[in-house]
Structures are given as structure tokens and as C-alpha cells.
Amino acid sequence: MWEELKNNDSPVVLYGMGDGAVKLLSILDKIGVKCSGVFASDDFVRYQSFMGFTVKKLADLEAELGDMTILSAFATRLDSVIENFCAISRRHKLKIPDINVSGDHLELFDSEFFKKNNERILRVYDALDDMGKAFLEALVRFKYTGELSYLEEIEKLRCASCLPYEKEFITSFADFGAYTGDTIIEAASLYPNLEKIAGFEPDPKTFKKLEANTEGLNPTLFNALVWNEETELTLRSGGAMNTIIEDNVLMSENLQKKKCTSVKALTGDASLPFVPDLIKMDVEGCEAKAIEGCARIISEHKPILRVSIYHNHRDIFEIFEKISSLNPDYKYTIRQKCRYIPAWDIELVAY
């Protein structure tokens, strides 16, 4: 996709404004591609200024520029917005850049990245079951091309896949990145023999919602982040799902979420009150640290792990390498929790 953009003849415009657009503009500047405009969904357009551009409606840019190449600059799981993406793709060339959520967003999944890391990706591929292999193929093709068709392939796989383990055997669950309790509530309904629940959520405001939403389930809750040591960290939060560790953000001074809070970080090995049958990790780019903080539990007890691998391109092989180094007896697959543009909510499942 990035090589194609460099040789693109039509004007390049961004769909969306916010942190994703800020990152994307810096990438385009790095690779020498001019951005000719920014548009938003009609309901959000006030002809406001954003990064030197007047935010317009798509119809405005169509009248000004005619044919164009559109780059999406935000994430969504709303069906109505996804359908709008599909409609736009029928009228214009649409690319959906996959940009690192955490770490160096300027590291692109381009030809150089793929060639450099091809052997590591293939080792993951060889370890996956058939469904996992199909997911990884579609995921890598999407990251490389930015084509909506591969996200549609991932959605077909998501709808056709099931859990690779027996629900009846899950009696205890630990949720790293519990947010407002949605996955704890889901687990309580999904696993009929679930008796013990622990949840970790570092953002103070979100933690209060977590407490309120899961009160009837009697979980053990921690207002903390799971890390590889007990310490204090600076959390960057906009009160949304993409709360992130400040050290994981490049060029943070240009991004919109400015609120930073000091939060407690704990290890799973030292703080969990029980050994979970299942651990879910969606901790906004801190998954590798969380795995290190559960090294004893993983190596000695082999709990099922559902670990997010969409925050950084390297997650698709580094998370696998870290888990397999702690316990070589795992089997692996890949799943997606819900439909998303771009390919977010992708999990490596070790069981």
C-alpha cells in the first residue's frame, strides 16, 4: 500500500480527524505523499480547522477534486459506519492503513518490514491450527495492502469460527484490561461453571464504572495495570477505550488526549488471588509486559491465554515468541472478538 501511494496519480485525502489522522499525516510526510484534504462523516462536519485543513464533507471534496484516493484515519466497529466504508469503496479507491496503536507509528508494515520479519511470521503460521492460519493469512494481506476485501475475509472467518477450548472447563477468569466490565459480563454468560473472577483496570474513572457494572458478579477488582514489576506508570487517557501508557506514545505532544495520570502497576504472579483457567489480555500495547508479569503462572500452570495482537505490527510474532518461550506445550490459533475497521480486536489464543 505504501509503495502504491508513492506512485499514486490521484489526490490523496483523509477520512477522519483525531489522533489517527495526526499519525497518518506524519507518515505521509515521511514518505513524501501530499495530503489534499480531510473530510468527516456529514454529521461531524462544522468546517472546522484540523492540522491546517478545513474539515469538509466528502461531497465537497468530490466537487473540488473529482476522483481521489481515500485513506481511513479512524477505527470503528459500528455497522452503519462500516457500511459507509463499503459505499465509499464503490466510488473511490479506498485504502485502510494499519498503523501501530502503541510504540513507533512510523514503523510501517511495508515490503521492508515483511522481508525482515518473514521467517518469524512463518514460525507463527506453522504453529497455528487451520483456522488460525486462515486468519493470519488474511491479516498479513490486509496489513500489507490496506484493502477492505481482506477485512471482509476476516469477518467471514470470525463468523465461521468457534472457541478452540471447552467452555465447561473454565471455572476461573482473569481480565487484564477489564474496561467497564463488558468482557467480565460476557465471560459470566459464556462459561456456565465460572466461579472466580479477577479484573484489572488502571484508569480511575473507568474503574468506577467497572465496579458498578460487575457488582452482582462479585469479582476481585484491581485499579491497576498488569506489568512485569510492581511500580507506578503514567497513563494517558481520554476516557475512551484507547487509554495507553505515555511511554508507548510517539510524538504525544501532537495528539489530542492530554490527560495523564499516575497509576499502579502490578504483576499477575504476585497479585492474582487464584490461578486462572483463562486470562484475557487487552492492555493497549502492554501485552508483552503483562505476559512477563505472569511468567510463573504461564510456565507452571498453562492457563488458556487470549492476548491482543493488534496494537503493534510486531505483536503478531513477538507475543507468540514470548508465550512459547515460557511454556512450549501450548497450541495456538487466532480469533477476532468483533468486526472492526481496521483489523482491531485480533487475539492470539494459546490453549
C-alpha positions as CSV (number, residue, x, y, z in Angstrom):
1,M,0.0,0.0,0.0
2,W,2.7,2.5,1.0
3,E,4.7,1.9,-2.2
4,E,1.4,2.3,-4.2
5,L,0.7,5.6,-2.6
6,K,4.1,7.0,-3.6
7,N,3.3,6.3,-7.2
8,N,-0.4,7.4,-7.0
9,D,-1.6,9.9,-9.6
10,S,-4.9,10.9,-7.9
11,P,-5.2,13.3,-5.0
12,V,-4.9,11.6,-1.5
13,V,-7.4,12.7,1.2
14,L,-8.1,11.5,4.7
15,Y,-11.4,10.3,6.1
16,G,-11.5,11.2,9.8
17,M,-9.8,13.5,12.2
18,G,-8.2,12.8,15.5
19,D,-5.1,11.0,16.7
20,G,-5.2,8.5,13.8
21,A,-5.2,11.4,11.3
22,V,-2.4,13.1,13.1
23,K,-0.3,10.0,12.9
24,L,-1.2,9.3,9.3
25,L,-0.3,12.9,8.2
26,S,3.2,12.4,9.8
27,I,3.5,9.1,7.8
28,L,2.5,10.7,4.6
29,D,5.0,13.5,5.2
30,K,7.7,10.9,5.9
31,I,7.1,9.0,2.6
32,G,6.7,12.2,0.5
33,V,3.0,11.9,-0.2
34,K,0.9,15.1,-0.2
35,C,-2.5,15.2,1.5
36,S,-5.0,17.2,-0.5
37,G,-7.8,17.4,2.1
38,V,-9.6,16.0,5.1
39,F,-13.3,15.0,5.3
40,A,-15.5,13.6,8.0
41,S,-19.0,12.0,8.1
42,D,-21.6,14.7,7.3
43,D,-22.9,14.8,10.9
44,F,-19.5,15.8,12.2
45,V,-18.6,18.5,9.7
46,R,-18.7,22.1,11.0
47,Y,-16.0,23.2,8.5
48,Q,-13.6,23.3,11.5
49,S,-9.9,23.5,11.2
50,F,-7.7,20.4,11.7
51,M,-3.9,20.3,11.3
52,G,-4.1,23.1,8.7
53,F,-7.0,21.7,6.8
54,T,-10.7,22.7,6.7
55,V,-12.7,19.6,7.5
56,K,-15.2,19.1,4.7
57,K,-17.9,16.7,3.6
58,L,-17.0,14.0,1.1
59,A,-19.3,15.7,-1.5
60,D,-17.3,18.9,-1.1
61,L,-14.0,17.2,-2.0
62,E,-15.6,15.2,-4.8
63,A,-16.7,18.5,-6.3
64,E,-13.2,20.0,-5.9
65,L,-11.0,17.1,-6.7
66,G,-13.1,14.5,-8.7
67,D,-11.5,11.1,-8.5
68,M,-9.4,10.6,-5.4
69,T,-7.6,8.1,-3.2
70,I,-9.1,8.0,0.3
71,L,-7.2,6.9,3.4
72,S,-9.2,6.0,6.5
73,A,-7.9,7.7,9.6
74,F,-10.0,6.2,12.4
75,A,-11.3,2.9,13.8
76,T,-14.9,1.8,14.0
77,R,-17.0,-1.3,14.9
78,L,-20.3,0.4,14.1
79,D,-22.2,-1.4,11.4
80,S,-23.6,1.8,9.9
81,V,-20.1,3.3,9.6
82,I,-18.6,0.1,8.2
83,E,-21.4,0.1,5.6
84,N,-20.4,3.7,4.7
85,F,-16.8,2.5,4.1
86,C,-18.2,-0.1,1.7
87,A,-20.2,2.5,-0.1
88,I,-17.2,4.8,-0.4
89,S,-15.1,1.9,-1.8
90,R,-17.5,1.5,-4.6
91,R,-17.0,5.2,-5.7
92,H,-13.3,5.8,-5.0
93,K,-10.1,4.0,-4.3
94,L,-10.2,3.3,-0.6
95,K,-7.2,2.3,1.5
96,I,-7.3,1.4,5.2
97,P,-3.9,2.0,6.7
98,D,-2.9,-0.3,9.5
99,I,-0.9,1.9,11.9
100,N,0.8,1.0,15.2
101,V,-1.5,2.0,18.1
102,S,1.4,1.9,20.5
103,G,5.1,2.4,20.0
104,D,6.5,3.8,16.8
105,H,3.7,4.5,14.4
106,L,6.2,5.4,11.7
107,E,7.2,1.7,11.5
108,L,5.1,0.6,8.6
109,F,4.0,-2.9,7.5
110,D,5.7,-2.4,4.2
111,S,7.9,-4.6,1.9
112,E,10.9,-3.9,4.1
113,F,9.2,-4.9,7.3
114,F,7.7,-8.1,5.7
115,K,11.0,-9.3,4.3
116,K,12.9,-8.5,7.5
117,N,10.3,-10.4,9.7
118,N,9.1,-13.1,7.2
119,E,10.7,-16.0,9.0
120,R,9.3,-15.0,12.3
121,I,5.8,-14.7,10.8
122,L,6.2,-18.1,9.2
123,R,7.1,-19.7,12.6
124,V,3.8,-18.4,14.0
125,Y,2.0,-19.6,10.9
126,D,3.4,-23.1,11.3
127,A,2.3,-23.2,15.0
128,L,-1.4,-22.3,14.2
129,D,-4.3,-24.6,13.6
130,D,-6.1,-24.4,10.2
131,M,-8.5,-21.6,11.3
132,G,-5.6,-19.6,12.8
133,K,-3.6,-20.0,9.6
134,A,-6.5,-18.6,7.6
135,F,-6.8,-15.6,10.0
136,L,-3.1,-14.9,9.8
137,E,-3.0,-15.0,6.0
138,A,-5.9,-12.5,5.7
139,L,-4.4,-10.3,8.5
140,V,-1.0,-10.1,6.9
141,R,-2.5,-9.5,3.4
142,F,-4.6,-6.7,4.9
143,K,-1.7,-5.1,6.7
144,Y,0.4,-5.2,3.6
145,T,-2.3,-3.9,1.1
146,G,-4.8,-1.8,3.2
147,E,-7.6,-3.5,1.1
148,L,-11.1,-3.6,2.6
149,S,-11.6,-7.0,0.9
150,Y,-9.2,-8.7,3.4
151,L,-11.1,-7.2,6.3
152,E,-14.3,-8.7,4.8
153,E,-12.4,-12.1,4.7
154,I,-11.5,-11.7,8.3
155,E,-15.2,-11.1,9.1
156,K,-16.2,-14.3,7.3
157,L,-13.7,-16.2,9.3
158,R,-14.9,-14.6,12.6
159,C,-18.4,-15.6,11.8
160,A,-17.4,-19.2,11.0
161,S,-15.1,-19.7,14.0
162,C,-15.8,-21.1,17.4
163,L,-13.8,-21.3,20.7
164,P,-10.9,-23.8,20.5
165,Y,-11.5,-25.0,24.1
166,E,-14.4,-26.4,26.1
167,K,-16.4,-23.7,27.9
168,E,-17.4,-26.1,30.7
169,F,-13.8,-26.3,31.9
170,I,-13.5,-22.6,32.6
171,T,-14.1,-22.1,36.3
172,S,-11.9,-19.0,36.9
173,F,-11.2,-16.0,34.7
174,A,-8.7,-13.0,34.9
175,D,-9.4,-10.0,32.8
176,F,-6.4,-7.7,32.1
177,G,-7.8,-4.5,30.7
178,A,-11.3,-5.0,32.0
179,Y,-12.5,-1.6,30.9
180,T,-16.1,-1.1,32.1
181,G,-16.7,-4.8,32.6
182,D,-18.0,-5.9,29.2
183,T,-15.7,-8.9,28.9
184,I,-16.3,-9.9,32.5
185,I,-20.1,-9.8,31.9
186,E,-19.6,-11.8,28.7
187,A,-17.5,-14.4,30.5
188,A,-20.1,-14.8,33.2
189,S,-22.7,-15.6,30.5
190,L,-20.4,-17.7,28.3
191,Y,-18.8,-20.0,30.9
192,P,-21.5,-21.9,32.9
193,N,-19.2,-23.1,35.6
194,L,-17.4,-19.8,36.2
195,E,-16.8,-19.3,40.0
196,K,-13.8,-16.9,40.3
197,I,-13.3,-13.6,38.5
198,A,-10.5,-11.0,38.8
199,G,-10.3,-7.8,36.8
200,F,-7.6,-5.2,36.3
201,E,-8.4,-1.7,35.0
202,P,-5.9,1.2,35.5
203,D,-8.0,4.2,34.5
204,P,-9.7,5.6,37.7
205,K,-12.9,6.8,36.1
206,T,-13.3,3.6,34.1
207,F,-12.6,1.5,37.2
208,K,-15.6,3.1,39.0
209,K,-17.8,2.0,36.1
210,L,-16.3,-1.4,36.2
211,E,-17.1,-1.7,39.9
212,A,-20.7,-0.6,39.3
213,N,-21.3,-2.8,36.2
214,T,-20.0,-6.1,37.7
215,E,-21.2,-5.7,41.3
216,G,-23.5,-8.6,41.2
217,L,-20.8,-11.0,39.9
218,N,-18.5,-10.4,43.0
219,P,-15.2,-10.1,41.1
220,T,-11.9,-9.3,42.7
221,L,-11.0,-6.0,41.1
222,F,-7.7,-4.0,41.0
223,N,-7.4,-0.4,40.0
224,A,-4.1,-1.2,38.4
225,L,-2.3,-2.2,35.2
226,V,-0.7,-5.6,34.9
227,W,3.1,-5.2,34.2
228,N,6.3,-7.1,34.6
229,E,7.1,-5.5,38.0
230,E,5.4,-3.6,40.8
231,T,5.8,0.1,40.0
232,E,4.0,3.3,39.1
233,L,3.4,4.3,35.5
234,T,2.0,7.4,33.7
235,L,-1.3,6.6,32.0
236,R,-2.5,8.7,29.1
237,S,-6.3,8.8,28.9
238,G,-9.1,10.5,27.0
239,G,-11.7,8.5,28.9
240,A,-12.1,6.1,25.9
241,M,-11.1,2.6,25.2
242,N,-7.6,3.6,23.9
243,T,-6.1,4.6,27.2
244,I,-2.4,4.0,26.9
245,I,0.9,4.2,28.7
246,E,2.5,7.5,28.0
247,D,5.9,5.9,27.2
248,N,4.2,3.9,24.5
249,V,3.2,7.1,22.6
250,L,5.4,8.7,20.0
251,M,5.0,12.4,19.3
252,S,2.5,12.6,22.2
253,E,2.6,16.4,22.2
254,N,0.8,16.5,18.9
255,L,-2.0,14.1,19.9
256,Q,-5.3,15.2,21.3
257,K,-5.6,13.2,24.5
258,K,-3.7,15.3,27.0
259,K,-4.8,14.0,30.4
260,C,-2.1,12.0,32.2
261,T,-2.5,10.1,35.5
262,S,-0.1,8.1,37.6
263,V,-1.3,4.6,38.1
264,K,-0.3,1.5,40.0
265,A,1.2,-1.4,38.1
266,L,1.2,-5.0,39.5
267,T,2.4,-8.4,38.3
268,G,-0.2,-11.1,37.8
269,D,2.0,-13.7,39.6
270,A,2.0,-11.6,42.8
271,S,-1.5,-10.1,42.8
272,L,-3.9,-12.7,41.4
273,P,-5.8,-14.4,44.3
274,F,-6.1,-17.6,42.3
275,V,-4.6,-19.4,39.3
276,P,-7.0,-18.6,36.4
277,D,-8.1,-21.2,33.9
278,L,-8.3,-18.3,31.4
279,I,-6.6,-15.0,31.1
280,K,-7.6,-12.3,28.7
281,M,-5.1,-9.6,27.9
282,D,-6.1,-6.4,26.1
283,V,-3.8,-3.8,27.7
284,E,-3.2,-1.3,24.9
285,G,0.2,-2.4,23.8
286,C,1.5,-3.6,27.2
287,E,0.7,-7.3,26.5
288,A,4.3,-8.4,26.4
289,K,4.9,-6.8,29.8
290,A,1.8,-8.4,31.2
291,I,2.9,-11.9,30.0
292,E,6.3,-11.3,31.7
293,G,4.4,-10.5,34.9
294,C,2.6,-13.8,34.7
295,A,5.7,-15.9,33.8
296,R,5.3,-18.3,36.8
297,I,1.6,-18.9,36.2
298,I,2.1,-19.5,32.5
299,S,5.1,-21.7,32.9
300,E,3.8,-23.8,35.8
301,H,0.0,-23.9,35.2
302,K,-0.5,-23.2,31.4
303,P,-3.8,-21.2,31.6
304,I,-5.6,-20.5,28.4
305,L,-4.4,-17.1,27.1
306,R,-6.3,-14.8,24.9
307,V,-3.9,-12.0,24.0
308,S,-4.5,-9.0,21.8
309,I,-2.0,-8.7,18.9
310,Y,-3.3,-5.7,17.1
311,H,-1.6,-2.8,18.9
312,N,1.7,-3.1,17.1
313,H,2.8,-4.9,13.9
314,R,5.4,-6.9,15.8
315,D,2.7,-8.3,18.1
316,I,1.8,-11.0,15.6
317,F,5.1,-12.7,16.2
318,E,6.6,-11.3,19.4
319,I,3.6,-12.3,21.6
320,F,3.8,-15.9,20.2
321,E,7.6,-15.9,20.9
322,K,7.2,-14.7,24.4
323,I,4.5,-17.2,25.4
324,S,6.2,-20.2,23.7
325,S,9.5,-19.3,25.5
326,L,7.7,-19.6,28.8
327,N,5.8,-22.8,28.0
328,P,6.4,-24.9,24.9
329,D,3.3,-27.0,25.4
330,Y,0.7,-24.6,24.0
331,K,-1.3,-24.9,20.9
332,Y,-2.3,-21.7,19.0
333,T,-5.0,-20.2,17.0
334,I,-6.2,-16.6,16.1
335,R,-9.6,-15.1,16.6
336,Q,-11.3,-11.7,16.3
337,K,-13.7,-10.6,19.0
338,C,-15.9,-8.4,16.9
339,R,-16.0,-6.9,13.4
340,Y,-13.7,-3.9,13.2
341,I,-12.1,-1.4,10.7
342,P,-9.1,-1.7,10.7
343,A,-8.2,-5.1,12.0
344,W,-8.6,-4.5,15.7
345,D,-9.7,-6.9,18.4
346,I,-7.5,-9.6,17.0
347,E,-6.4,-12.2,19.6
348,L,-3.7,-14.9,19.7
349,V,-5.3,-17.8,21.6
350,A,-2.9,-20.1,23.4
351,Y,-4.5,-23.2,24.8
